[in-house]
Amino acid sequence: MVAISATNSATPSLQSVLGGARVAQARREADQAQAHAQNLRQQADQAENEARQSQGRWRDLRQRSQQAEPTYQPRRQGPQGYSAGQIINVSV
């Protein structure tokens, strides 16, 4: 009886071998999932940074456009509602 139990403990059972293989496979899958999640986090961080930069550029351009003088200046009205530079026909 002692020899049989020594032989049984020396060779792993098929069930324990299969269980170990399943554990190893599960670890590999977990590592892959973790690497994929980390990659997605990096992509999300990059997209967020790009969005912040874009919003900053938009705010800067908007602020500059509000401060800049327009290229078109409307005509200024003279003393009696006449536009500056308008010729008035005065007959004597």
Buried (B, 14 or more C-beta within 10 A) or exposed (E): EEEEEEEEEEEEEEEEEEEEEEEEEEEEEEEEEEEEEEEEEEEEEEEEEEEEEEEEEEEEEEEEEEEEEEEEEEEEEEEEEEEEEEEEEEEE
